Amino acid sequence: MKKSRQLSASLEDYIEVIYHIIAEKQVARGKDITARLGVSGASVTEALRSLSKKGLINYAPYEVITLTDEGRIAAKDVIRRHNALKKFFIEVLAIDDT
């Protein structure tokens, strides 16, 4: 991922959730993200604007949300890193997965 596209931990969570929702439903909506993350609509809107400004999603208010090609790559990278950390915690540190 380009240095200018580096994401905060919060934006990583958003792009990962968007990726999973799109995998399930083909598109994502703000209300889907709100429900999945348990955050306010205002928080979702702010994150969507930020991800759109970075060129990672296609977003317009009240429209469906899709990932750009670069957004798909970024989301897969985030998911890969999160899975590696999860595996480390479970297998190496023996932390319960619950």
Secondary structure, 3 states (H helix, E strand, C coil): CCHHHCCCHHHHHHHHHHHHHHHHHCCECHHHHHHHHCCCHHHHHHHHHHHHHCCCEECCCCCCEEECHHHHHHHHHHHHHHHHHHHHHHHHCCCCCC
